[in-house]
Amino acid sequence: MLLRTLKPALTAATPQVAVAAVRRACVLTASVFNKLVKQETLTKDDKSPVTVGDYSAQAVINTILGRTFPQDPIVGEEDADDLRQESARALRERIVQLANDTLIAPLVEGEKEDWGLGPSQGRTADELLDAIDRGNYDGGRTGRFWTLDPIDGTKGFLRGEQYAVCLALIVDARVELGVIGCPNLPVSTSDPSGPRGCLFVAVRGQGAYQLPLDNPFSGAATRLTIPRTTPETLNFLESVEKAHAKLSFNERVAQILGVTRPPTRMDSQAKYGALARGDGAVYLRMPTGTGYKEKIWDHAPGSVLVEEAGGVITDGRGKPLDFGLGRTLGENYGVVAAGKDVHDKVIAAVMQAKAEEDAAARA
């Protein structure tokens, strides 16, 4: 399937390495949840488990990428400046232990020791902090780089609901490879209380697939195609958090389109995986106010997944997302992803709702 012949931008090992890195980071983040969220008393605003998980997962993925593709820069969320302070010793030690426990775990089928994995591959604290700092790249229009979100959907993570580990390879401003690991997403929509743990992967020109998270190299792979929608099946995939999307605007767009089904709300780029396999018909994320710029790591993996599943992704005006502007998508107006049969209709409804909103503001 997708792990066979690749275009010149990718070496034969590139998707396998990305899948292995995301799988290991998912194991780590699930461990952080079980050890720190379930068993420790948290205040409402306590972010310490997210901090531990973010840093540890970024250390693991960046270590693997640094070993396999040492010339590739990385655009990541975190840097290690705060961790290097003496006041952060306890946090640093916890992160180092978690990252090393993940890196030295026994090889599974499909992994290679050359990728920096296995019982002899432990790292020093300085090596892991340096790996975290590899995420400081600013991106740009030309060249090859990775972008990473080690825990996308932090509030979903803390609730034990949907979150994702997200990794993408961008070459000359185009996303060539995307991997999204979703530890809590049901394997099958038809069995929501059944097995959980999905890994979505897409290589440009080679399709989009769902793999089992616990066995991505030899488990059954499902090729994904966004199904055609009908008025009865049309519904939206939206963020849970109101701060992340303008849900009242989405309601008006739904009215214009005649949507009758309630929206499916979940955190993180798990929404892109859900869209690609037909769990929802439209991913709609409109800005909540002026000034916010979408980060490239929040959409790069999902964008190639949607496109390779036969869908279209643009901003709210129908313009392509631009991954060559640095660490953000610049002044784009929201994000709309849907099947080809309905995307244009959604854009028209978004523009109508926006015109109504602007007219009301002037009145």
Phi and psi in degrees as a GROMACS rama.xvg file:
@    title "Ramachandran Plot"
@    xaxis  label "Phi"
@    yaxis  label "Psi"
@TYPE xy
-70.5796  -13.3912  LEU-2
-94.4997  31.1085  LEU-3
-109.956  -119.811  ARG-4
-71.9522  132.11  THR-5
-125.544  156.371  LEU-6
-72.5372  165.663  LYS-7
-57.8106  -26.593  PRO-8
-65.4667  -20.6374  ALA-9
-120.513  139.517  LEU-10
-82.3288  167.106  THR-11
-60.5022  -28.6471  ALA-12
-88.7564  -8.95532  ALA-13
-57.0838  -52.3269  THR-14
-63.3731  -38.5689  PRO-15
-61.7389  -43.178  GLN-16
-63.3234  -44.5721  VAL-17
-62.8901  -42.1387  ALA-18
-63.1837  -44.6039  VAL-19
-62.4873  -41.6559  ALA-20
-64.8141  -44.6766  ALA-21
-67.9169  -40.9152  VAL-22
-59.4842  -46.9493  ARG-23
-64.0658  -39.1269  ARG-24
-65.9679  -34.454  ALA-25
-65.7921  -40.6492  CYS-26
-59.9907  -42.6702  VAL-27
-63.1758  -49.3434  LEU-28
-65.4134  -36.3051  THR-29
-63.6459  -37.3327  ALA-30
-65.6445  -41.0934  SER-31
-60.6065  -43.1356  VAL-32
-61.7616  -47.6645  PHE-33
-66.3274  -35.065  ASN-34
-87.6942  -38.0506  LYS-35
-104.995  -36.7025  LEU-36
-83.1262  -47.8472  VAL-37
-69.0969  -38.0399  LYS-38
-100.667  -10.0318  GLN-39
-111.849  146.857  GLU-40
-77.4286  125.28  THR-41
-117.446  140.102  LEU-42
-82.4285  166.612  THR-43
-57.4412  -38.3247  LYS-44
-99.4714  9.89599  ASP-45
-72.1123  120.006  ASP-46
-107.343  8.29016  LYS-47
-59.0821  -41.4175  SER-48
-63.909  -36.5271  PRO-49
-64.8714  -41.7452  VAL-50
-59.9448  -47.4882  THR-51
-60.8512  -47.1383  VAL-52
-65.3034  -44.129  GLY-53
-57.5788  -54.8832  ASP-54
-62.9217  -44.7033  TYR-55
-65.6031  -45.2638  SER-56
-65.5955  -39.855  ALA-57
-65.5877  -37.7588  GLN-58
-61.5482  -42.6391  ALA-59
-65.641  -51.6822  VAL-60
-65.0378  -43.3826  ILE-61
-67.2204  -32.7232  ASN-62
-63.5964  -44.7765  THR-63
-65.2106  -45.1282  ILE-64
-64.9864  -38.1807  LEU-65
-64.5412  -32.7431  GLY-66
-76.1951  -38.7817  ARG-67
-91.7399  -33.4993  THR-68
-133.575  69.2538  PHE-69
-63.6712  -19.0804  PRO-70
-89.117  -8.71412  GLN-71
-83.8565  123.078  ASP-72
-75.9051  166.271  PRO-73
-134.651  133.122  ILE-74
-99.2147  108.83  VAL-75
-127.078  171.639  GLY-76
-80.4661  -35.5908  GLU-77
-106.648  153.596  GLU-78
-130.086  168.704  ASP-79
-99.5461  12.5237  ALA-80
-55.9242  -49.7461  ASP-81
-65.4571  -33.5905  ASP-82
-68.9871  -22.5691  LEU-83
-79.2335  -9.70506  ARG-84
-75.4364  147.704  GLN-85
-60.7672  -32.419  GLU-86
-65.3278  -16.6779  SER-87
-100.826  16.8694  ALA-88
-57.3844  -47.0809  ARG-89
-63.2436  -43.6995  ALA-90
-63.4031  -43.3594  LEU-91
-60.6789  -44.8024  ARG-92
-63.9808  -37.4177  GLU-93
-65.6405  -43.4155  ARG-94
-65.0502  -43.9293  ILE-95
-60.7055  -43.584  VAL-96
-63.7088  -46.5477  GLN-97
-62.9134  -44.728  LEU-98
-62.5941  -44.4149  ALA-99
-67.7246  -39.8057  ASN-100
-56.9886  -36.0029  ASP-101
-75.3656  -41.9503  THR-102
-69.4298  -35.5054  LEU-103
-91.5418  0.466611  ILE-104
-58.3875  148.587  ALA-105
-54.9226  147.667  PRO-106
-63.7706  142.082  LEU-107
-107.167  167.088  VAL-108
-55.6123  128.429  GLU-109
101.988  -18.0255  GLY-110
-91.1272  159.238  GLU-111
-132.319  142.56  LYS-112
-61.7392  -29.6411  GLU-113
-61.306  -17.4529  ASP-114
-83.9524  5.13505  TRP-115
85.9205  26.5311  GLY-116
-119.761  150.149  LEU-117
117.696  171.736  GLY-118
-57.6429  -23.5135  PRO-119
-97.7761  10.8685  SER-120
-106.467  27.0424  GLN-121
-64.3347  152.094  GLY-122
-122.595  154.78  ARG-123
-75.9633  165.934  THR-124
-60.1392  -43.2115  ALA-125
-63.8832  -38.2991  ASP-126
-64.2155  -39.9846  GLU-127
-71.7771  -37.3204  LEU-128
-65.3812  -39.5077  LEU-129
-63.3556  -36.8072  ASP-130
-63.7457  -43.2896  ALA-131
-58.0891  -42.6446  ILE-132
-67.7211  -13.3402  ASP-133
-66.2964  -12.2479  ARG-134
-81.7192  11.1209  GLY-135
-86.4058  2.24777  ASN-136
-64.5065  145.648  TYR-137
-94.8386  1.91273  ASP-138
73.6149  -167.32  GLY-139
152.859  -177.51  GLY-140
-78.9594  -30.9256  ARG-141
-123.731  159.385  THR-142
93.2541  178.488  GLY-143
-113.583  130.753  ARG-144
-155.343  162.187  PHE-145
-102.904  153.715  TRP-146
-132.113  141.57  THR-147
-137.014  135.887  LEU-148
-124.311  104.783  ASP-149
-69.6744  -32.9813  PRO-150
-138.637  98.5592  ILE-151
-91.8373  124.416  ASP-152
92.9281  59.1619  GLY-153
-64.7923  -35.9621  THR-154
-72.2081  -34.8996  LYS-155
-63.5522  -40.131  GLY-156
-57.8076  -47.1932  PHE-157
-67.7843  -28.3893  LEU-158
-82.3842  -6.61392  ARG-159
75.6498  22.6648  GLY-160
-109.233  -140.231  GLU-161
-82.9636  131.317  GLN-162
-148.301  172.68  TYR-163
-148.908  148.587  ALA-164
-101.553  121.736  VAL-165
-125.545  131.331  CYS-166
-141.104  136.171  LEU-167
-141.371  150.024  ALA-168
-109.7  125.011  LEU-169
-115.17  130.682  ILE-170
-127.026  119.232  VAL-171
50.3803  47.9622  ASP-172
72.5258  8.16251  ALA-173
-116.381  133.256  ARG-174
-75.5369  120.537  VAL-175
-101.43  -24.2334  GLU-176
-148.585  135.303  LEU-177
-136.42  137.399  GLY-178
-132.864  128.366  VAL-179
-127.92  117.285  ILE-180
-100.364  127.157  GLY-181
-124.922  89.3301  CYS-182
-62.262  -27.9218  PRO-183
-104.693  2.08117  ASN-184
-82.2713  128.96  LEU-185
-56.3218  139.537  PRO-186
-61.4652  -35.7071  VAL-187
-130.809  131.784  SER-188
-62.007  -30.7382  THR-189
-73.4967  -9.7465  SER-190
-133.89  69.1887  ASP-191
-62.9229  -21.6433  PRO-192
-97.9457  6.45833  SER-193
-86.5132  -157.175  GLY-194
-57.0092  145.351  PRO-195
-122.038  156.119  ARG-196
115.092  100.199  GLY-197
-125.343  148.053  CYS-198
-127.616  121.751  LEU-199
-103.136  135.545  PHE-200
-142.248  138.924  VAL-201
-138.837  132.533  ALA-202
-114.154  128.176  VAL-203
-56.9752  128.561  ARG-204
86.5789  -2.7251  GLY-205
-127.224  7.00987  GLN-206
96.3607  174.263  GLY-207
-119.977  141.081  ALA-208
-137.166  151.625  TYR-209
-108.694  129.284  GLN-210
-119.44  154.034  LEU-211
-71.0611  129.589  PRO-212
-63.0202  -33.8208  LEU-213
-80.6685  -10.1896  ASP-214
-155.499  61.4531  ASN-215
-71.7649  -23.0523  PRO-216
-85.232  -31.197  PHE-217
-121.511  -5.43457  SER-218
-74.686  168.502  GLY-219
-67.2131  131.447  ALA-220
-102.4  134.027  ALA-221
-109.796  118.936  THR-222
-74.2592  136.865  ARG-223
-106.201  136.002  LEU-224
-138.885  125.53  THR-225
-65.9478  122.35  ILE-226
-75.2663  158.195  PRO-227
-66.8016  149.709  ARG-228
-106.737  157.685  THR-229
-123.064  166.22  THR-230
-54.7369  -30.132  PRO-231
-78.047  -28.6472  GLU-232
-96.4994  -10.0237  THR-233
-68.9116  123.015  LEU-234
-153.537  169.931  ASN-235
-103.393  146.553  PHE-236
-101.503  122.009  LEU-237
-131.563  164.339  GLU-238
-72.3765  149.795  SER-239
-72.6125  -43.9437  VAL-240
-78.8657  125.963  GLU-241
-63.9571  -26.3559  LYS-242
-69.002  -17.593  ALA-243
-93.7816  -16.8624  HIS-244
-157.137  151.985  ALA-245
-87.4308  87.1755  LYS-246
-67.0157  -31.5622  LEU-247
-65.6172  -35.8787  SER-248
-64.8655  -42.5643  PHE-249
-58.7109  -38.1877  ASN-250
-61.9647  -40.2111  GLU-251
-67.1864  -40.8969  ARG-252
-60.8394  -41.508  VAL-253
-61.5873  -40.4778  ALA-254
-61.2561  -44.9272  GLN-255
-61.2527  -37.8743  ILE-256
-81.8042  -9.29044  LEU-257
75.4472  27.2265  GLY-258
-70.4733  131.325  VAL-259
-111.024  -23.3575  THR-260
-76.7589  143.044  ARG-261
-68.1827  155.642  PRO-262
-69.8734  154.638  PRO-263
-98.284  119.548  THR-264
-112.455  128.358  ARG-265
-153.804  156.429  MET-266
-82.2412  158.297  ASP-267
77.4498  179.881  SER-268
-73.4718  3.21066  GLN-269
-55.7747  -26.7705  ALA-270
-59.8617  -37.4411  LYS-271
-65.8348  -41.3617  TYR-272
-62.7569  -41.2133  GLY-273
-62.4472  -41.7285  ALA-274
-63.6966  -45.0162  LEU-275
-62.4137  -29.7146  ALA-276
-101.43  5.96224  ARG-277
90.9737  16.9114  GLY-278
-73.6209  -20.1537  ASP-279
-152.27  163.207  GLY-280
-100.535  -26.6945  ALA-281
-142.699  129.145  VAL-282
-98.7983  117.735  TYR-283
-125.49  118.942  LEU-284
-133.896  98.8981  ARG-285
-102.156  148.321  MET-286
-64.8551  142.755  PRO-287
-85.5788  -12.2638  THR-288
-175.306  -176.026  GLY-289
-87.194  152.581  THR-290
100.088  -27.8317  GLY-291
-76.133  135.173  TYR-292
-116.916  126.876  LYS-293
-64.0698  138.678  GLU-294
-84.3623  144.594  LYS-295
-65.4543  -31.3614  ILE-296
-70.6299  -16.2322  TRP-297
-80.8444  -11.335  ASP-298
-138.189  -16.2018  HIS-299
-60.6842  -51.9171  ALA-300
-61.6268  -42.7211  PRO-301
-66.2181  -31.247  GLY-302
-65.9103  -45.2177  SER-303
-72.3023  -29.9482  VAL-304
-62.798  -47.2909  LEU-305
-62.806  -45.9602  VAL-306
-64.5457  -41.2872  GLU-307
-73.1257  -17.9287  GLU-308
-88.1726  6.70102  ALA-309
93.0075  14.1807  GLY-310
-102.069  -176.136  GLY-311
-128.827  138.44  VAL-312
-131.872  129.845  ILE-313
-146.388  -176.902  THR-314
-85.2334  -176.55  ASP-315
-69.1667  -9.78838  GLY-316
-101.825  3.80847  ARG-317
86.638  9.04349  GLY-318
-88.0768  143.995  LYS-319
-61.3903  147.806  PRO-320
-70.9467  137.498  LEU-321
-109.956  108.583  ASP-322
-94.5451  16.4613  PHE-323
-109.009  15.0895  GLY-324
-96.996  3.08466  LEU-325
115.729  -137.915  GLY-326
-85.4955  -7.77921  ARG-327
-127.53  173.008  THR-328
-90.3333  11.2583  LEU-329
72.1048  -138.116  GLY-330
-94.2069  25.5819  GLU-331
-62.2287  156.388  ASN-332
-106.248  86.2956  TYR-333
71.3485  -170.949  GLY-334
-139.764  131.584  VAL-335
-129.369  122.456  VAL-336
-128.352  136.798  ALA-337
-166.798  171.647  ALA-338
-66.0094  158.294  GLY-339
-61.9704  -28.3682  LYS-340
-72.7244  -19.6744  ASP-341
-123.369  -11.2487  VAL-342
-59.3279  -46.8958  HIS-343
-60.812  -37.7678  ASP-344
-64.8731  -38.3693  LYS-345
-65.887  -43.6063  VAL-346
-60.1625  -43.3293  ILE-347
-61.5099  -40.1481  ALA-348
-68.2494  -38.3294  ALA-349
-61.9066  -44.6157  VAL-350
-66.5179  -36.5597  MET-351
-65.4033  -44.368  GLN-352
-64.4295  -36.8463  ALA-353
-67.9244  -40.5709  LYS-354
-63.5311  -41.0464  ALA-355
-63.2775  -42.0597  GLU-356
-63.7456  -42.7758  GLU-357
-66.6289  -38.9551  ASP-358
-64.8581  -40.6045  ALA-359
-64.4786  -36.9463  ALA-360
-67.353  -31.1601  ALA-361
-80.6432  -22.4678  ARG-362
